[in-house]
Amino acid sequence: MPTLDLALSSLRDLNGALQTHTDGSNDTAFEVLNPRGQHAVAVGVNAPVTIDVRGSVGYYCGGMNQQARITVHGSAGPGVGENMMSGTVTVRGDASQYAGATGRGGLLVIDGNASSRCGISMKGIDIVVRGNVGHMSAFMAQAGNLVVLGNAGEALGDSIYEARLFVRGDVTSLGADCIEKDMRPEHHEALARLLDDAGITGVATTEFRRYGSARRLYTFNIDNADAY
Amino acid sequence: MGALPMCGIVGLYLKDTKLEPQLGSLTSEMLATMCERGPDSAGFAVYGAAVEGELKITVQSADPAADFPALAMAVEAEYGRPVRIDERATHAVVHVPADALGTVKNVVSQHCPTIRIMGIGEAIEIYKEVGLPTAVASRFALSEMSGTHAIGHTRMATESAVTTSGAHPFSTGLDQCLVHNGSLSNHHNLRRVLHREGMSFQTDNDSEVAAGYLSWRMQQGLNLQQALEKSLDDLDGFFTFVVGTKTGFAVLRDPIACKPAVLAETDSYVAFGSEYRALAGLPGIEDAKVWEPEPATVYFWGR
């Protein structure tokens, strides 16, 4: 397994090696040492490889990821998994602001807490947070699922489109046009699958509440024409 | 103005006195990691040993070779006794008995038009200058300084000139200093209010208004924690503040909390960084409690 030590080589070398990985290469697992909070660790990877980052990372780790399974054995700075397309990014510690922002696909798992704006403008990504999420999470969320095992801060799901939000703990407040919705059988099924994908056991889907769009804000209503 | 979308902040508050000789070197390393966040200018405040009844007045001049000897002579002539002046590049610390403060202020304002007072206190010394943060730190030999706590700032100026006086920290009260990442939107009005209350400012910078606001609240009898809590009602805009007093160290983020912040705490110290890179080199960081400070929540440590 190739080991890439950021104390010895540059970030550009690391990302160059990961981004030029081709199908059929014998190297399918990489270990990254001494990230020391550096930005953009393992961004833009497009290969079915496993990447273990030993330590805490700075901004945008795993951004734009496709196919790769990236695990941060530490905490992550702002924008972890930003705009990821597929694959899995797992953070063993906490994540800073806007984790998984604008993500199109794949799975982002945060074992600790995520701070503000988690899943902002998410477009199909699934995000599972074992701890809490901060204020304005799922702001303008368009598609995908945000699962929170802890609590959610102020203005959850503000101006939300069609993403689904599942929260097990308390929600400080819901944002504009975000409402609680019934957990129908298909939601229990989907949530069970998400928990399973994230490796979470011993948590029942009945412990969660579902939130989503009331669809009064983003759908054009002719009666409101004067207000535009 | 000081509307600063990037900028880097570092802060280190020591609980373990054995680390005090290393305060400067640790702070210097933290500051160096934040060069990319603010390559235009840098500044830092170091709280060093205090001598009972004595004040340290940090002054700055663009022409130190001429200004500082002239200041020493003028102060001695007015005060009647020689005073110690420790020069460090463009800055100098004037050590005077507390009752000589008025004399030094008068001398500076009347005889030394090119000298600026950067900070006054029993413990605080403030250094700030234009240039790459690593160069600024080495110019003032930050790594050799010792003390109990230090706060540093690297600036990326976007809306006002890159000048020494526009660099942080800002000090508007004895032993007080503030660094700021963000921008205040009601600082013009607040400046007028504070003017009426007798506060004066040296720059047009929004961050100096924030510093002045806290100094004003503390003059009214609030402690630093209470002053910061009050600021949440009265300051509008984006901010992450790190604030020092003679014995205290505090952190506050605005309710929106866009501006980055990471805190770390061990039995030996509390450290602040705009991001984790600033903390990565600290001793024992692997086992420290590391977390992102909550919005609109005052974090305070004091002895």
Interface residues (C-beta under 8 A of the other chain):
Chain A: R36 G37 Q38 S56 V57 G58 Y59 S75 G77 P78 G93 D94 S96 Q97 S115 S116 G134 H135
Chain B: A257 C258 P260 V262 E275 Y276 R277 A278 L279 A280 G281 V290 W291 E292 E294 P295
